Amino acid sequence: MVININLRINLLELYFHKYLQYKILTITILFAYFIGILIPFLTGQLSLINFSSMFLVTIISSAFISIIVILINKFNYHLKRIPEELKLLK
């Protein structure tokens, strides 16, 4: 089954917008996480002196941030690949 070139271009544009929305959503989640970590420090609910709580926050934050960075890199790969495929079709 041969797909029309215009249909293929439209599908690639939809994929591009999908990955762009995913990237924006992950950046928004990361920003909300930073705000959520900053508020307890500012209100004094989380202290830099307490080693056990800071260790737990550090472990959770590093795991969360590394997952977000991996996802952003994956979405960037797709966002860079799709325009190249569009150039090949046109």
Buried (B, 14 or more C-beta within 10 A) or exposed (E): EEEEEEEBBEEBEEBBEBBBEBBEEBBEEBEEBEEEBEEEEEEEEBEEEEEEBEEEBEEEEEEBEEEBEEBBEBBEEBBEBBEEEBEEEE
